[in-house]
Amino acid sequence: MKILYGIQGTGNGHISRARMLARHFQKTNIDVTYLFSGRDRDDFFDMEIFGDFICVRGLTFYSIDGAVSYKKTLLNNNFFQFMSDVISLDVTSYDLIITDFEPVCAWAGKLCGAQTIGIGHQYAFNHNIPRAGDNPLTRSIMRHFSPASISMGLHWDHFGNNTILPPIIDTEHTTLTNEQCGTEKAVKKILVYLPFENQDAVQKLLLPHKDYCFTVYAAQNTDQDLGHIALRKTCLNGFKRDLAASDGVICNAGFELISECLHLGLPILTKPQSGQMEQQSNAAALQQLNYAVTMQALDADIIQQWLGTIDNATPSMILPDVAKQIVDWLHAGQTESVEQLSEGLWRKVRYQ
């Protein structure tokens, strides 16, 4: 079987999911070609597992100081290049196309009538799930940005929909003790990942809290230690280690990182990106499920209150290896329905 797997490269969460699926594809005889769009090739990191991947411009959203800028998005996207990439992408040699909200391969597949499976969080929005910041434009974008003939949405709950699957995460990722980290139980460690926010504003909010150690990741950071605040440039292994060693996480409302936090049982304070319907809806879902504390703006008072609660017991959402089950399902020829796959996976989710 030959598969073309398109991944939206704007957010690292899409790439994290793809890494988990790629790990299991490598154990089969399925021939997978990976296509990424949404950022320049030089801006990707730790991509060895994807081999000689294809990179096209695609479409992406641009933000300014934590808010989606529709003007900048309209001006910076090259729609003629996008149409050219779709038309020039030959998908006829593939038996199947998978898209994680990647529009070039999705539209190339649609125009050729190829079977396309959408695997990702955005496909959960085809169903009745918690929403916020919703309007006709955002609904149209969700429906038409990356079309698929079969949709497998991912979410923290099925919300009564029988084709929504649990999140795809690295189930081997576990928390680290202070002894494993080589540190003493001196201060609480907080991982901060707010890549769309003004980083100077983020640091200013953290400065007063000297009883905590903050590790702040962002693509624009350079590695440096500023007292109780450590700045780190985004990287895969360092981020995973610091996440496993943390006592709590402050982040935007992206789906993948919060899924990992829920699996690890970490307290979450989330600030959804302004003007981004998906993140606003994620925050609404987290509030409904009582999984996280949310703030609509960077708020010093909320941060202080949340820091005072991180010692409270936080339940874990222990997830099965969803990526393995999906790859096994594809390798077996999709003999089960998506509904059967979903039902079996949710039965394996444990809460403790």
Backbone torsions as a table, in degrees:
resi	resn	phi	psi	omega
1	MET	NA	136.6	176.2
2	LYS	-112.7	128.4	-177.9
3	ILE	-123.6	136.6	167.2
4	LEU	-101.7	121.5	-175.3
5	TYR	-117.1	109.6	-179.6
6	GLY	-97.4	133.2	-176.7
7	ILE	-125.9	129.1	174.3
8	GLN	-70.3	119.3	-174.4
9	GLY	-93.6	2.5	-178.3
10	THR	-62.0	-43.3	-179.6
11	GLY	-111.5	146.5	-179.5
12	ASN	-70.3	-18.0	-179.9
13	GLY	-64.2	-40.2	177.2
14	HIS	-60.2	-41.7	-178.0
15	ILE	-69.2	-37.5	177.3
16	SER	-60.5	-43.8	177.3
17	ARG	-61.1	-44.5	-178.4
18	ALA	-62.2	-35.9	177.9
19	ARG	-61.5	-40.3	-179.5
20	MET	-66.1	-42.7	178.1
21	LEU	-67.3	-40.9	-179.7
22	ALA	-61.3	-37.7	179.2
23	ARG	-57.6	-40.3	-178.7
24	HIS	-84.0	-31.3	174.4
25	PHE	-59.4	-34.9	-178.9
26	GLN	-62.6	-21.6	-178.2
27	LYS	-88.8	2.2	-179.6
28	THR	-117.7	178.3	174.9
29	ASN	-95.8	16.5	177.8
30	ILE	-76.7	130.3	179.7
31	ASP	-93.2	110.7	-175.0
32	VAL	-113.4	128.3	170.9
33	THR	-106.0	128.1	-177.2
34	TYR	-100.8	135.0	178.0
35	LEU	-124.2	129.1	179.2
36	PHE	-119.8	144.7	174.6
37	SER	-142.9	168.3	175.3
38	GLY	103.6	-11.3	173.9
39	ARG	-156.0	163.0	179.3
40	ASP	-67.8	148.2	-179.3
41	ARG	-54.8	-39.4	-177.3
42	ASP	-68.1	-15.7	-178.5
43	ASP	-89.7	-6.4	174.3
44	PHE	-80.6	154.0	178.8
45	PHE	-142.4	152.3	178.6
46	ASP	53.2	57.1	-174.1
47	MET	-107.6	13.0	-172.8
48	GLU	-57.8	-35.0	-175.4
49	ILE	-65.0	-19.2	-177.1
50	PHE	-92.2	-0.7	177.1
51	GLY	62.9	-142.6	-178.3
52	ASP	-85.6	77.9	-173.8
53	PHE	-79.5	157.7	175.5
54	ILE	-88.9	141.3	177.2
55	CYS	-130.9	121.8	176.5
56	VAL	-125.1	165.4	-174.1
57	ARG	-68.8	-48.3	179.5
58	GLY	66.3	-151.8	178.7
59	LEU	-130.5	148.6	179.3
60	THR	-152.0	166.7	176.9
61	PHE	-104.8	142.7	-179.9
62	TYR	-112.9	146.9	-177.9
63	SER	-131.0	158.5	175.1
64	ILE	-131.8	119.8	177.6
65	ASP	49.2	48.3	172.2
66	GLY	86.8	1.8	-179.5
67	ALA	-125.4	138.8	175.7
68	VAL	-63.1	130.6	176.4
69	SER	-104.5	105.9	-178.4
70	TYR	-69.4	-31.0	177.1
71	LYS	-65.1	-48.4	179.1
72	LYS	-64.4	-37.9	178.2
73	THR	-62.0	-44.0	-179.3
74	LEU	-66.2	-41.3	-175.9
75	LEU	-75.4	-33.5	-172.2
76	ASN	-90.4	-16.4	176.9
77	ASN	-85.0	136.3	178.4
78	ASN	-101.8	96.0	-174.7
79	PHE	-71.4	-28.4	176.1
80	PHE	-68.4	-39.9	176.6
81	GLN	-65.2	-38.6	178.0
82	PHE	-60.3	-48.0	179.9
83	MET	-63.1	-37.7	177.9
84	SER	-64.3	-41.5	178.7
85	ASP	-63.6	-40.4	179.5
86	VAL	-63.6	-47.7	-176.2
87	ILE	-67.2	-36.1	-175.3
88	SER	-84.2	-11.4	-179.7
89	LEU	-79.1	112.8	-179.6
90	ASP	-86.4	111.7	-178.6
91	VAL	-108.0	6.7	-173.3
92	THR	-68.6	-21.4	-177.5
93	SER	-86.7	-2.4	-176.9
94	TYR	-98.8	143.1	176.9
95	ASP	-80.5	-24.1	-175.2
96	LEU	-156.1	145.9	173.2
97	ILE	-116.4	132.2	171.8
98	ILE	-112.7	135.3	176.1
99	THR	-129.0	130.3	169.8
100	ASP	-105.6	75.8	179.5
101	PHE	56.6	35.0	178.2
102	GLU	-103.3	115.9	-167.8
103	PRO	-78.8	-27.2	-174.9
104	VAL	-67.6	-52.7	-179.6
105	CYS	-69.2	-33.2	-179.6
106	ALA	-63.8	-46.5	-179.4
107	TRP	-73.3	-33.4	175.1
108	ALA	-63.0	-40.7	177.3
109	GLY	-66.4	-41.9	-179.3
110	LYS	-63.1	-42.8	-178.8
111	LEU	-67.0	-27.3	179.9
112	CYS	-94.4	-3.5	-178.2
113	GLY	71.7	24.1	-178.6
114	ALA	-81.4	151.7	175.1
115	GLN	-68.5	125.0	-178.2
116	THR	-127.8	126.7	178.2
117	ILE	-108.4	122.7	176.0
118	GLY	-92.4	117.3	179.1
119	ILE	-119.8	112.1	-179.3
120	GLY	168.4	170.5	-177.9
121	HIS	-64.8	-38.7	-175.5
122	GLN	-59.9	-27.5	-178.4
123	TYR	-73.9	-13.9	172.9
124	ALA	-67.0	-21.9	-179.2
125	PHE	-74.9	-1.8	170.6
126	ASN	-74.7	-6.9	-174.1
127	HIS	-120.7	178.7	-179.1
128	ASN	-83.9	94.2	179.7
129	ILE	-127.7	166.3	177.3
130	PRO	-58.0	136.1	-178.4
131	ARG	-134.6	151.8	172.8
132	ALA	-151.8	149.0	-178.6
133	GLY	67.9	24.6	-175.7
134	ASP	-85.7	142.6	174.7
135	ASN	-157.0	171.3	-177.9
136	PRO	-55.8	-35.4	-179.9
137	LEU	-66.5	-47.3	-178.6
138	THR	-66.6	-36.3	177.5
139	ARG	-64.3	-39.5	179.1
140	SER	-66.1	-41.1	178.8
141	ILE	-62.1	-46.4	-179.5
142	MET	-60.8	-36.2	-175.7
143	ARG	-79.7	-34.5	-169.9
144	HIS	-112.9	-10.3	-175.8
145	PHE	-62.5	-44.4	-177.6
146	SER	-142.4	78.1	-173.2
147	PRO	-68.6	150.1	179.0
148	ALA	-143.9	146.8	178.3
149	SER	-78.4	-27.5	174.3
150	ILE	-128.0	128.9	-177.9
151	SER	-112.4	131.3	175.3
152	MET	-124.2	88.8	-179.8
153	GLY	-76.6	149.6	179.2
154	LEU	-116.6	137.6	177.8
155	HIS	-158.9	172.5	-178.3
156	TRP	-80.1	-8.3	176.4
157	ASP	-155.2	152.7	179.4
158	HIS	-81.1	-14.3	177.4
159	PHE	49.7	35.1	177.4
160	GLY	79.4	8.4	179.9
161	ASN	-105.4	128.2	-170.5
162	ASN	-89.7	10.0	173.4
163	THR	-119.2	9.6	174.4
164	ILE	-90.2	131.8	-178.8
165	LEU	-105.6	159.5	173.3
166	PRO	-65.8	165.6	-178.9
167	PRO	-62.6	152.1	171.3
168	ILE	-94.7	117.1	177.6
169	ILE	-138.1	173.6	172.8
170	ASP	-81.4	100.0	-175.7
171	THR	-72.4	-9.8	176.2
172	GLU	-84.3	-7.0	-178.7
173	HIS	-75.6	121.8	-179.0
174	THR	-128.7	164.3	177.7
175	THR	-75.1	154.5	178.9
176	LEU	-109.6	142.2	173.9
177	THR	-79.4	166.5	177.5
178	ASN	-62.1	-34.9	178.7
179	GLU	-65.3	-40.7	178.0
180	GLN	-65.8	-31.6	179.4
181	CYS	-80.3	-13.5	-176.6
182	GLY	76.4	25.0	-179.5
183	THR	-126.5	157.3	175.8
184	GLU	-88.7	163.6	179.6
185	LYS	-79.1	64.8	-176.0
186	ALA	-91.9	-53.2	-177.7
187	VAL	-136.0	158.0	175.2
188	LYS	-74.0	139.6	-178.2
189	LYS	-103.8	124.5	-178.6
190	ILE	-117.8	124.2	173.7
191	LEU	-87.2	131.8	-179.7
192	VAL	-121.3	122.5	178.1
193	TYR	-135.9	93.8	-180.0
194	LEU	-127.5	65.9	-169.3
195	PRO	-65.7	-21.4	-177.5
196	PHE	-91.5	-5.1	-177.3
197	GLU	-91.6	163.3	171.7
198	ASN	-67.7	116.4	-172.1
199	GLN	-68.5	-29.9	175.3
200	ASP	-64.2	-39.6	178.6
201	ALA	-66.7	-37.5	178.0
202	VAL	-62.7	-48.4	-179.6
203	GLN	-61.6	-39.6	-179.4
204	LYS	-61.3	-38.3	179.2
205	LEU	-68.0	-29.8	-175.8
206	LEU	-87.3	-19.6	-174.6
207	LEU	-54.2	-42.9	-176.2
208	PRO	-67.6	-18.1	-170.3
209	HIS	-94.6	70.8	-173.4
210	LYS	-77.3	-7.4	176.7
211	ASP	-83.5	1.0	-179.4
212	TYR	-125.5	153.6	175.4
213	CYS	-108.4	117.5	-177.2
214	PHE	-105.2	130.4	171.7
215	THR	-111.4	114.6	-171.2
216	VAL	-108.1	115.6	179.0
217	TYR	-101.7	138.1	172.2
218	ALA	-163.9	149.7	-178.2
219	ALA	-61.9	-30.7	-176.7
220	GLN	-86.7	-4.1	-179.9
221	ASN	-75.6	153.3	165.2
222	THR	-112.7	145.0	-175.6
223	ASP	-64.0	117.7	176.0
224	GLN	-161.1	151.4	178.8
225	ASP	-108.0	124.2	-179.4
226	LEU	-119.1	75.5	-176.8
227	GLY	66.6	-121.2	-178.0
228	HIS	-85.2	4.6	178.0
229	ILE	-115.6	120.2	176.8
230	ALA	-106.5	121.5	177.5
231	LEU	-93.5	134.5	-179.2
232	ARG	-135.9	138.0	172.5
233	LYS	-75.8	138.2	-175.8
234	THR	-56.6	126.4	175.4
235	CYS	-150.7	156.4	-171.7
236	LEU	-69.7	-59.6	-171.0
237	ASN	-69.6	-40.7	178.2
238	GLY	-63.1	-41.2	179.7
239	PHE	-64.1	-44.8	-179.0
240	LYS	-62.9	-39.7	-179.9
241	ARG	-67.7	-43.7	-179.1
242	ASP	-68.0	-32.6	175.6
243	LEU	-64.5	-44.8	-179.0
244	ALA	-65.2	-26.7	-177.6
245	ALA	-92.6	-2.9	-172.0
246	SER	-84.1	159.5	175.3
247	ASP	-103.6	-5.4	179.4
248	GLY	-177.5	162.8	-175.3
249	VAL	-134.9	132.7	170.8
250	ILE	-111.5	122.5	-172.9
251	CYS	-155.1	167.1	168.1
252	ASN	-69.6	178.4	-173.4
253	ALA	-96.7	37.6	173.3
254	GLY	-67.1	148.5	-169.9
255	PHE	-71.2	-43.8	-168.2
256	GLU	-70.0	-48.3	-178.9
257	LEU	-61.8	-42.5	179.6
258	ILE	-64.7	-35.5	175.9
259	SER	-60.4	-42.4	178.5
260	GLU	-65.3	-39.6	178.0
261	CYS	-62.9	-42.2	179.0
262	LEU	-62.8	-40.3	179.1
263	HIS	-64.4	-37.5	-178.7
264	LEU	-84.5	-8.7	-179.2
265	GLY	72.7	35.5	-178.2
266	LEU	-95.1	137.6	173.4
267	PRO	-61.9	140.7	-174.7
268	ILE	-125.5	131.2	166.2
269	LEU	-117.9	118.2	-173.8
270	THR	-121.0	141.1	176.2
271	LYS	-120.3	100.5	-178.9
272	PRO	-63.3	145.9	178.8
273	GLN	-66.6	129.7	-178.6
274	SER	-64.9	137.5	177.8
275	GLY	76.9	4.6	-179.2
276	GLN	-109.4	103.5	-172.2
277	MET	-58.6	-39.6	-178.6
278	GLU	-60.7	-47.2	-179.0
279	GLN	-69.1	-37.6	176.1
280	GLN	-61.6	-40.5	178.9
281	SER	-69.2	-37.0	176.0
282	ASN	-60.6	-42.3	178.2
283	ALA	-62.5	-40.1	178.0
284	ALA	-63.4	-40.9	178.6
285	ALA	-65.3	-41.4	179.2
286	LEU	-62.2	-39.3	177.5
287	GLN	-67.0	-42.8	-179.5
288	GLN	-63.1	-39.1	-178.9
289	LEU	-85.2	-7.0	-178.2
290	ASN	60.3	43.4	-177.6
291	TYR	-100.4	-15.2	-174.6
292	ALA	-159.1	162.9	169.3
293	VAL	-96.0	137.9	-178.0
294	THR	-121.3	153.8	172.6
295	MET	-140.6	136.4	-176.5
296	GLN	-82.9	-16.5	175.4
297	ALA	-141.5	161.6	175.6
298	LEU	-63.8	111.1	-169.0
299	ASP	-125.3	114.3	-177.1
300	ALA	-61.1	-38.9	-178.5
301	ASP	-66.3	-43.7	180.0
302	ILE	-65.3	-40.1	178.0
303	ILE	-60.6	-44.7	-180.0
304	GLN	-63.4	-43.6	179.2
305	GLN	-63.4	-43.0	-178.4
306	TRP	-65.0	-42.7	179.2
307	LEU	-57.8	-32.0	179.6
308	GLY	-74.4	-7.1	-177.4
309	THR	-110.8	-3.3	-170.3
310	ILE	-70.5	-14.1	175.8
311	ASP	-77.3	-14.4	178.2
312	ASN	-66.7	147.1	-179.6
313	ALA	-62.6	131.2	178.6
314	THR	-115.2	121.2	-179.8
315	PRO	-67.3	153.0	177.9
316	SER	-104.3	146.8	172.4
317	MET	-108.3	93.8	-174.3
318	ILE	-79.0	114.5	-172.8
319	LEU	-98.2	145.8	173.3
320	PRO	-76.1	173.0	177.8
321	ASP	-80.5	84.2	-176.3
322	VAL	-64.4	-38.1	-179.7
323	ALA	-59.3	-44.2	179.5
324	LYS	-62.5	-43.0	-178.8
325	GLN	-63.7	-38.2	179.1
326	ILE	-67.6	-44.5	179.2
327	VAL	-63.7	-42.3	176.7
328	ASP	-61.0	-40.0	179.5
329	TRP	-63.3	-43.1	178.0
330	LEU	-67.5	-42.6	-177.9
331	HIS	-64.9	-31.2	179.8
332	ALA	-81.9	-1.5	178.4
333	GLY	88.5	23.4	177.2
334	GLN	56.5	43.7	-177.1
335	THR	-69.9	-29.3	174.0
336	GLU	-87.6	154.8	172.0
337	SER	-76.6	161.9	175.6
338	VAL	-60.5	-36.3	178.9
339	GLU	-61.5	-42.8	178.8
340	GLN	-66.6	-40.8	177.9
341	LEU	-61.4	-45.4	-180.0
342	SER	-61.3	-48.4	-178.0
343	GLU	-59.3	-43.7	-179.6
344	GLY	-64.9	-37.7	-179.4
345	LEU	-70.6	-42.2	-180.0
346	TRP	-65.3	-29.0	176.3
347	ARG	-65.4	-23.2	-177.6
348	LYS	-90.3	-9.5	178.5
349	VAL	-72.5	132.0	179.4
350	ARG	-120.6	145.0	179.2
351	TYR	-118.6	128.3	-178.9
352	GLN	-151.3	NA	NA
